[in-house]
């Protein structure tokens, strides 16, 4: 399942023309979307001051990416009411011809989610904060359902032994206009003592005839020396995505390779983009569709796992 020449993007491939990202420490956790025939990623890049920048990249084949020389700028942030430290973990979604990006923002009052819209190829315009509470791992479904936008996100309401906040539950939210959101329902919670004790949504969900394929990360916290980040999958109802039709018992990818085990954060497989060109005229993944899942490896590089639709569905039903 892993691409044999992983990692496909590493710090050595980042252009060195912009002094803000010269000799970066890492490039990881990309959001992704398809546009104008290209696979497009928004890369999270950290420099040696541990500042975070978002860097666009594009590819014809989904493997070899042309990486922009200049990070994205953010505009219209005057109304954001907190001190901003980092804007990261972009989750872009094409809503018709409109590119909307959900990002996490580290602030002086914890982590918040923010929505942005593509202003041009180099800028994201701030739209607003969905909810004024600590949230992470926000993903918006790629189409309205019963006239409403649906977003999965994880409340950051669990503090681990190291004091870092995380979450044990994924929650669905709804909005009529992308600006005003309300909680809709709990989706599911982590499974204590197993591979997905702590959880969070990963890529934008994929539409299939069987339901929405929802790839998420799970963290096993019960090891003495490390938390292990792994990749899992669930199948959500087409019309009521907050209802889980099936959830795989087993992870579908776990840290095993050197580049997943060694890095800034050892033992991490963090799914953040899932892209396929194989859709029918009604927007469903075709039988036999191939899906590229891009993931952060050890918070250091970007790697690729390739699945067929049948493999993902089988994993979602595996119990």
LOLUMGU-742839 format. One record per residue: residue in one letter; x, y, z of N, C-alpha, C in turn. Coordinates in steps of 0.02 Angstrom, whole numbers, padded with zeros to 5 digits, always signed. Each point is the difference from the previous one (the first is absolute). Example, Ala and Ser with C-alpha at 12.3 -4.5 7.8 and 13.67 -1.06 7.14 Angstrom:
<atoms>
A+00660-00284+00390-00045+00059+00000+00045+00060+00000 S-00018+00053-00036+00042+00059+00003-00039+00055+00037 
</atoms>
This chain:
<atoms>
X+00041-00061+00000-00041+00061+00000+00043+00063+00000 X+00058-00003+00033+00043+00059+00000+00033+00009-00068 X+00006+00063-00022+00037+00013-00061+00073-00019+00012 X+00030-00038-00046+00067-00028+00014+00055+00052+00009 X-00009+00060-00028+00052+00051+00007-00019+00054+00051 X-00039-00020+00050-00015+00046+00055+00064+00020+00037 X-00001+00059+00031-00052+00051-00003+00002+00038-00066 X-00059+00020-00025-00001+00033-00066+00018+00074+00004 X-00008+00030+00060+00021+00070+00010+00038+00004+00066 X+00059+00030-00003+00040+00008+00060+00032+00069-00001 X+00033+00018+00054+00026+00068+00008+00048+00020-00056 X+00035-00049-00028+00048+00015-00053-00031+00022-00065 X-00065-00011-00008-00035+00019-00062-00032+00069+00004 X+00000+00030+00059-00031+00067+00008+00046+00052-00031 X-00027+00042-00047+00042+00052-00031+00031+00046+00052 X+00060+00024-00015+00039+00038+00048+00003+00075-00015 X-00046+00024-00041+00004+00070-00020-00031+00048+00050 X-00046-00023+00041-00032+00043+00050+00035-00010+00067 X+00027+00054+00028+00042-00007+00060-00040-00026+00060 X-00067+00008-00001-00040-00023+00056+00001-00076+00006 X+00009-00035-00056+00000-00073+00001+00066-00028-00025 X+00053+00039+00006+00066-00024-00019+00022-00055+00048 X+00025-00055-00027+00024-00056+00040-00052-00021+00052 X-00060-00019-00021-00054-00015+00048+00014-00063+00041 X-00033-00005+00056+00008-00059+00043-00044-00057-00022 X-00059+00016-00029-00047-00053-00016-00053+00025-00049 X-00032-00048-00033-00057+00014-00044-00047-00060+00008 X-00063+00012+00021-00042-00056+00019-00074+00020+00002 X-00044-00049+00014-00072+00009+00011-00034+00044-00053 X+00003-00018-00064-00030+00042-00051-00075-00010-00007 X-00036+00054-00014-00068-00007-00025+00003-00008-00076 X-00054-00027-00030+00002-00012-00071-00067+00006-00034 X+00002+00015-00066-00061+00006-00040+00020-00009-00073 X-00050-00011-00043+00010-00004-00072-00027+00063-00032 X+00038+00028-00047-00021+00061-00034+00036+00006-00067 X-00039+00012-00052+00028+00012-00067+00046-00056-00023 X-00018-00062+00018+00039-00058-00021+00060-00015+00042 X+00012+00040+00052+00059-00010+00043-00020-00029+00068 X+00044-00041+00027-00001-00014+00071+00033+00061+00034 X-00033+00029+00049+00028+00058+00033+00004-00012+00075 X+00056+00017+00029+00011-00005+00071+00015+00068+00030 X-00019+00009+00062+00023+00058+00040+00043-00029+00056 X+00065+00011-00005+00048-00031+00045+00011+00043+00063 X+00008-00034+00055+00020+00035+00061+00076-00003+00005 X+00032+00058+00000+00073+00004+00002+00021+00036+00064 X+00048-00028+00035+00028+00033+00059+00072+00019-00013 X+00017+00063+00018+00069+00021-00006+00038-00013+00066 X+00061+00020+00004+00041-00017+00058-00015+00045+00060 X-00045+00048-00008-00027+00036+00057-00064-00033+00026 X-00019-00056-00034-00063-00036+00012-00060+00045-00015 X+00009+00045-00047-00057+00036-00028-00033-00045-00053 X-00065+00008-00010-00037-00041-00046-00022+00041-00060 X+00009-00028-00061-00023+00030-00062-00038-00052-00041 X-00046+00024-00042-00037-00044-00044+00024+00011-00071 X+00020-00054-00032+00033+00004-00065-00039-00041-00052 X-00025+00031-00054-00036-00038-00051+00046-00045-00040 X-00028-00055-00025+00036-00046-00044-00050-00032-00047 X+00022-00018-00061-00046-00031-00048+00036-00054-00039 X-00041-00046-00027+00028-00058-00034-00049-00027-00051 X+00025-00023-00056-00043-00033-00050-00013-00073+00020 X+00050-00034+00026-00007-00071+00014-00015-00016+00074 X+00000+00051+00043-00014-00011+00070+00059-00026+00040 X+00058-00002-00031+00060-00027+00033+00057+00050+00000 X+00015+00028-00059+00054+00049-00006-00031+00070+00000 X+00015+00039+00051-00032+00064+00010+00047+00058-00014 X-00028+00050-00033+00033+00065-00010-00019+00044+00060 X+00048+00019+00039-00013+00036+00062+00012+00074-00010 X-00047+00040+00022+00005+00073-00006+00060+00027+00038 X+00027+00055-00024+00056+00032+00034-00023+00045+00056 X-00064+00019+00000-00024+00051+00047-00059-00026+00041 X+00003+00006+00066-00056-00021+00042-00063+00042-00012 X-00057-00029+00018-00063+00036-00006-00003+00057+00051 X-00032+00055-00021-00014+00056+00045-00073-00006+00023 X-00014+00028+00058-00067+00002+00028-00023+00073+00003 X-00060+00013-00025-00025+00068+00001-00067+00003+00037 X-00021+00061+00017-00063+00014+00036-00002-00032+00069 X+00057-00003+00033+00003-00030+00067-00013+00050+00056 X-00019+00062-00017-00007+00052+00050-00052-00017+00053 X-00051-00040-00019-00054-00015+00047+00014-00062+00042 X+00056-00033-00011+00017-00058+00041+00022+00025+00068 X-00032-00024+00053+00004+00034+00065+00054-00027+00046 X+00044-00044-00023+00052-00028+00043+00069+00012-00030 X+00050-00002+00043+00069+00001-00024+00015-00065-00037 X+00027+00005-00060+00013-00059-00042+00073-00019+00005 X+00012-00064+00013+00068-00027+00001+00014-00041-00064 X-00044-00046-00016+00009-00042-00058-00067-00013-00034 X+00000+00001-00067-00057-00022-00040+00023-00062-00037 X-00036-00056+00009+00027-00064-00024-00057-00050-00013 X+00020-00061-00018-00046-00055-00016-00057+00022-00046 X+00016+00024-00060-00052+00022-00047-00040-00060-00026 X-00065+00009-00004-00044-00051-00029-00043+00034-00053 X+00024+00002-00063-00037+00033-00053-00055-00044-00027 X-00053+00032-00026-00055-00036-00031-00027+00044-00057 X-00012-00031-00057-00031+00034-00056-00075-00003+00008 X-00032+00058+00009-00073+00005+00003-00022+00032-00065 X-00015-00042-00050-00010+00025-00067+00066+00026-00027 X+00002+00063-00020+00061+00032-00023+00036+00039+00055 X-00025-00006+00060+00025+00039+00056+00045-00043+00044 X+00062+00023+00012+00045-00036+00044-00003+00030+00070 X-00022-00041+00047-00004+00020+00071+00050-00043+00038 X+00035+00031+00047+00052-00034+00038-00014+00008+00075 X-00004-00056+00035-00004+00001+00073+00071-00006+00027 X+00017+00044+00046+00067-00003+00031-00007+00000+00076 X+00049-00030+00032+00008+00008+00072+00045+00060+00014 X-00016+00036+00054+00041+00057+00019+00018-00005+00074 X+00065-00003+00014+00022+00004+00070-00002+00073+00022 X-00035+00012+00055-00010+00068+00024+00020+00005+00073 X-00006+00061+00027+00013+00010+00071-00056-00027+00044 X-00053-00028-00032-00055-00030+00038-00015-00070-00025 X+00052-00036-00020-00009-00068-00023-00008-00003-00076 X-00021-00058-00025-00006-00011-00071-00071+00017-00024 X-00004+00036-00055-00064+00017-00031+00002-00024-00073 X-00059-00013-00028-00007-00011-00072-00018+00065-00034 X+00024+00009-00061-00017+00059-00040-00013-00023-00071 X-00046+00036-00033-00016-00014-00070+00030+00054-00044 X+00028-00022-00056+00029+00045-00049-00027-00018-00069 X+00002+00049-00046-00018-00011-00070+00058+00023-00043 X+00011-00036-00055+00055+00018-00045-00015+00068-00032 X+00043+00048+00012-00006+00067-00030+00033+00000-00068 X+00059-00027-00004+00036-00012-00063+00051-00055+00014 X+00045-00012-00047+00045-00057+00008+00048+00007+00059 X+00007+00061+00026+00049+00012+00054-00032+00022+00065 X-00067+00007+00003-00031+00028+00060-00063-00038+00020 X-00008-00006+00066-00062-00026+00028-00033+00056+00040 X-00065+00010-00012-00037+00053+00034-00040-00030+00058 X+00008+00030+00058-00034-00024+00060-00075+00011-00005 X-00038-00053+00013-00073+00004-00001-00029+00005+00071 X+00029-00035+00047-00026+00003+00067+00020-00062+00040 X-00019+00002+00063+00014-00055+00047-00066-00037+00010 X-00004-00065-00019-00064-00035+00005-00031+00002+00069 X+00040-00012+00051-00023+00001+00069+00057+00024+00044 X-00017+00040+00050+00052+00026+00044+00011-00049+00058 X+00031-00056-00017+00018-00050+00049+00060-00038-00026 X+00032-00037+00044+00061-00036-00020-00019-00060-00043 X+00020+00003-00064-00014-00053-00049+00062-00012-00042 X+00005-00061-00026+00051-00017-00050-00028-00050-00050 X+00040-00014-00051-00017-00052-00049-00068+00012-00031 X-00011+00061-00025-00063+00016-00033+00001-00017-00074 X-00051-00037-00024-00007-00016-00071-00073+00012-00021 X-00008+00034-00057-00067+00014-00027-00014-00048-00057 X-00061-00027+00000-00020-00046-00054-00004+00038-00066 X+00015-00034-00056+00007+00035-00064-00065+00020-00034 X-00057-00012+00031-00064+00023-00028-00049+00012+00057 X-00049+00043-00013-00052+00011+00050-00046-00060+00005 X-00024-00013+00059-00046-00055+00013-00063+00030+00030 X-00056-00009-00035-00064+00033+00020+00009+00075+00008 X+00039+00029-00045+00009+00073+00000+00048+00026+00053 X+00035-00044+00034+00045+00021+00054+00070-00026-00011 X+00048+00040+00021+00070-00022+00002+00011-00040+00064 X+00038-00054-00006+00015-00042+00057+00075+00000+00011 X+00019+00007+00063+00071-00002+00019+00010-00048+00058 X+00051-00042-00005+00023-00039+00056+00058+00037+00033 X+00003+00000+00066+00056+00030+00036+00007-00036+00067 X+00058+00011+00031+00014-00031+00064+00007+00052+00055 X-00046-00001+00049+00010+00044+00058+00066-00016+00036 X+00039+00051+00013+00064-00009+00036-00014+00005+00075 X-00029-00052+00028-00022+00003+00069+00031-00054+00045 X+00055-00029-00025+00034-00051+00040+00073+00019+00007 X+00023+00005+00062+00070+00017+00012+00037-00063+00020 X+00053-00017-00038+00039-00059+00014+00047+00011+00058 X+00038-00051+00017+00046+00004+00056+00054+00052-00012 X+00014+00016-00064+00049+00051-00017-00029+00070-00002 X-00066+00006+00013-00033+00065+00000-00024+00023-00068 X+00018-00037-00053-00022+00018-00067-00073-00020-00009 X-00040+00047-00027-00070-00014-00010-00013-00040-00063 X-00046-00047+00004-00020-00041-00057-00074-00014+00007 X-00024-00055-00029-00072-00014+00004-00016-00072-00011 X-00055-00022+00029-00023-00069-00004-00064-00008-00041 X-00023+00055-00031-00065-00003-00033+00000+00042-00064 X-00031-00026-00052-00013+00039-00061-00073+00021+00001 X-00012+00063-00016-00067+00029+00004-00018+00030-00068 X-00064-00005-00019-00025+00030-00062-00032+00068+00015 X+00014+00048-00044-00029+00067+00005-00033+00016-00067 X-00048+00046+00000-00035+00018-00061-00005+00076-00007 X-00007+00022-00064-00005+00072-00014-00038+00010-00065 X-00037+00055-00004-00034+00018-00062+00044+00042-00045 X+00050+00035+00029+00036+00051-00038+00076-00003+00009 X+00027-00050+00034+00071-00007+00016+00024+00049+00053 X-00043+00045+00020+00020+00051+00049-00026-00013+00070 X-00061-00027+00004-00031-00012+00064-00012-00075+00008 X+00030-00029+00052+00000-00072+00009-00032-00019+00066 X-00029-00060+00001-00027-00027+00062+00015-00074+00004 X+00005-00024+00062+00014-00071+00009-00061-00041-00020 X+00013-00054-00036-00054-00042-00025-00005-00065+00039 X+00055-00038+00004-00002-00064+00035+00071-00026+00009 X+00009-00043+00050+00063-00036+00007+00005-00053-00054 X+00060-00011-00026+00010-00050-00052+00023-00065+00031 X+00059-00001+00029+00022-00057+00041+00057+00021+00045 X+00017-00044+00047+00052+00015+00049+00058-00049-00007 X+00055+00017+00033+00057-00044+00001-00014-00064+00038 X+00040-00051-00015-00009-00066+00033+00058-00009+00049 X-00017+00005+00064+00051-00004+00053+00038-00066-00003 X+00066+00005+00009+00046-00057+00005+00018-00030-00068 X-00026+00028-00056+00015-00028-00065+00037+00050-00044 X-00001-00008-00066+00043+00040-00043-00025+00071-00009 X-00065+00012+00013-00028+00067-00012-00033+00028+00063 X+00041+00008+00052-00024+00029+00063-00017+00075-00009 X+00045+00036-00032-00012+00070-00019-00011+00001-00075 X-00043+00043-00025-00019-00002-00071-00008+00070-00029 X-00001+00003-00066-00013+00062-00036-00009-00015-00074 X-00045+00036-00033-00012-00010-00071+00063+00018-00040 X+00008-00034-00057+00057+00013-00043-00020+00037-00063 X+00000-00034-00058-00016+00034-00063-00075+00015-00007 X-00016+00041-00051-00069+00010-00020-00031-00068-00017 X-00059-00015+00027-00031-00066-00014-00013-00012-00074 X+00002-00064-00018-00009-00022-00070-00069-00030-00009 X-00034+00019-00054-00069-00023-00012+00000-00065-00039 X-00033-00051+00028-00008-00064-00034-00074-00020+00003 X-00018-00049-00040-00069-00024+00000-00019-00030+00068 X+00050-00024+00037-00014-00031+00064-00004+00051+00057 X+00024+00061-00011+00002+00051+00052+00062+00042-00007 X+00009+00046+00047+00060+00043+00000+00058-00038+00034 X+00055-00007-00036+00060-00028+00030+00036+00055+00039 X+00010-00013+00063+00029+00050+00046+00064-00030+00029 X+00056+00027-00021+00066-00022+00024+00018+00045+00059 X+00023-00031+00054+00016+00039+00060+00065-00026+00030 X+00028+00038+00047+00058-00024+00036-00020-00022+00070 X+00035-00049+00025-00009-00023+00068+00067-00002+00035 X-00001+00013+00065+00061+00001+00039-00005-00052+00055 X+00048-00045+00002+00005-00047+00056+00045+00032+00052 X-00028+00013+00059+00036+00037+00052+00027-00044+00056 X-00014-00065-00004+00015-00043+00057+00070-00031-00002 X+00045+00029-00041+00069-00022+00000+00040+00043+00049 X+00050-00030+00030+00037+00036+00052+00039+00059-00026 X+00025-00004-00062+00047+00050-00023-00024+00043-00059 X-00056-00019-00031-00020+00037-00061-00074-00010-00014 X-00029+00050-00034-00067-00007-00029+00008-00020-00073 X-00038-00049-00022+00003-00022-00069-00059+00027-00039 X+00014+00037-00053-00053+00027-00044-00010-00047-00059 X-00062-00021-00011-00016-00049-00052-00060+00025-00042 X-00013-00035-00054-00052+00019-00047-00056-00052+00002 X-00062+00025+00005-00058-00044+00000-00055+00026-00045 X-00056-00037-00002-00053+00017-00048-00068-00018+00028 X-00049+00042-00017-00070-00015+00015-00042+00015-00061 X-00061-00026+00000-00047+00012-00054-00060+00036+00030 X-00013+00061-00026-00054+00042+00027-00060+00000-00048 X-00059+00008+00029-00061+00001-00040+00001+00057-00051 X-00026-00014-00060+00002+00051-00053-00042+00061+00017 X-00060-00010+00026-00047+00055+00013+00007+00029+00070 X+00025-00041+00046+00011+00022+00070+00071-00020+00020 X+00049+00038-00022+00070-00021+00008+00022-00010+00072 X-00035+00028+00047+00018-00008+00070-00017-00070+00025 X-00037-00038-00039-00015-00070+00018+00052-00046-00031 X+00033-00039+00042+00053-00045-00022-00030-00068-00019 X+00007-00018-00064-00025-00064-00024+00047-00057+00018 X+00064+00013-00002+00049-00051+00018+00066+00035+00016 X+00037-00030+00045+00065+00029+00020+00050-00057+00007 X+00054+00004-00036+00048-00054+00000+00031-00011+00068 X+00006-00063+00018+00031-00018+00065+00075+00012-00002 X+00030-00008-00058+00072+00002-00007+00023+00065-00032 X+00060+00023+00017+00027+00056-00038+00016-00023-00071 X+00003+00046-00046+00017-00017-00070+00071+00019-00017 X+00035+00035+00044+00071+00015-00008+00026+00019+00068 X+00059-00025+00017+00032+00017+00064+00074+00011-00011 X+00034+00036+00046+00071+00014-00010+00042-00063+00001 X+00033-00014-00057+00044-00058-00005+00065+00017-00035 X-00004+00047-00048+00060+00016-00039+00043+00052+00037 X+00063+00003-00019+00047+00045+00034-00025+00072+00001 X-00026+00024-00057-00021+00070-00005-00064+00014+00040 X-00035-00052+00023-00058+00008+00043+00018-00006+00074 X+00056-00034+00013+00021-00013+00068+00050+00050+00027 X+00036+00034-00045+00053+00046+00020-00014+00068-00029 X+00000+00052+00043-00012+00068-00023-00017+00045+00058 X-00031+00057-00016-00017+00049+00053-00044-00031+00054 X-00050-00039-00023-00043-00036+00047+00001-00074-00022 X+00037-00042+00033+00007-00069-00022-00066-00039+00004 X-00008-00047-00047-00057-00044+00002-00065+00031-00022 X+00002+00038-00055-00060+00036-00022-00016-00016-00073 X-00062-00023-00011-00032-00002-00066-00063+00043+00007 X-00002+00057-00034-00053+00050+00011-00034+00015-00067 X-00058-00030-00015-00033+00010-00065-00030+00069-00005 X+00012+00033-00056-00025+00069-00006-00030+00017-00068 X+00010-00043-00051-00030+00012-00066-00014-00067-00032 X-00058-00007-00033-00018-00061-00037-00030+00022-00066 X+00034-00017-00056-00020+00026-00065-00006-00057-00051 X-00051+00005-00043-00010-00048-00054-00029+00037-00060 X+00019-00023-00059-00030+00027-00062-00057-00044-00025 X-00013-00055+00035-00045-00052-00026-00071+00008+00027 X-00037+00049-00028-00069+00012+00021-00046-00010-00059 X-00063-00020+00015-00050-00003-00054-00034+00067-00009 X-00048+00004-00046-00032+00064-00017-00042+00028+00057 X-00016-00041+00050-00040+00023+00057+00044+00016+00061 X+00065-00003-00008+00044+00019+00054+00018-00054+00049 X-00014-00064-00017+00018-00056+00043+00065-00031-00025 X+00041-00025+00046+00059-00037-00020-00020-00062-00040 X+00034-00013-00054-00013-00057-00043+00023-00065+00034 X-00033-00056-00015+00028-00064+00021+00071-00007-00028 X+00046-00022+00041+00069-00005-00022+00039+00065+00003 X-00031+00053+00025+00034+00064+00005+00064-00006+00041 X+00051+00037-00021+00063+00004+00036+00002+00065+00040 X+00020-00006+00062+00000+00058+00046+00071+00010+00027 X+00026+00061-00009+00064+00020+00029-00013+00031+00068 X+00029-00028+00052-00005+00029+00067+00068+00027+00019 X+00003+00066+00010+00062+00034+00019+00000+00008+00076 X+00059-00012+00029+00003+00003+00073+00066+00028+00024 X-00004+00031+00058+00061+00024+00032+00035-00059+00033 X+00065-00006-00011+00040-00053+00028+00047+00029+00053 X-00012-00019+00063+00041+00022+00056+00004+00077+00005 X-00053+00034-00023-00001+00074+00000+00062+00029-00034 X+00025-00035-00052+00062+00020-00031-00005+00003-00076 X-00035-00047-00031-00004-00004-00072-00071-00022-00021 X-00011+00000-00066-00065-00020-00028+00009-00067-00036 X-00042-00048+00016+00003-00066-00031-00068-00015-00032 X-00001-00052-00041-00059-00018-00039-00017-00074+00010 X-00064-00013+00014-00026-00068+00000-00055-00004-00053 X-00001-00053-00039-00047-00007-00055-00047-00059+00014 X-00065+00013-00006-00051-00049+00013-00048-00005-00060 X-00036-00055-00004-00058-00003-00044-00062+00012+00042 X-00054+00020-00032-00062+00009+00036-00020-00063+00036 X+00008-00058-00032-00020-00063+00031+00040-00013+00064 X+00064+00017-00001+00041-00010+00060-00024+00044+00057 X-00018+00062-00016-00023+00045+00053-00067-00022+00028 X-00046-00021-00044-00065-00024+00024+00009-00063+00042 X+00042-00045-00023+00013-00062+00039+00027+00017+00069 X+00045+00049+00004+00028+00019+00064-00053+00032+00045 X-00046+00039-00030-00052+00032+00040-00047-00051+00031 X-00011-00055-00035-00046-00052+00024+00035-00051+00045 X+00067+00002+00003+00037-00052+00036-00012+00005+00076 X-00025-00053+00028-00012-00004+00072+00017-00069+00027 
</atoms>
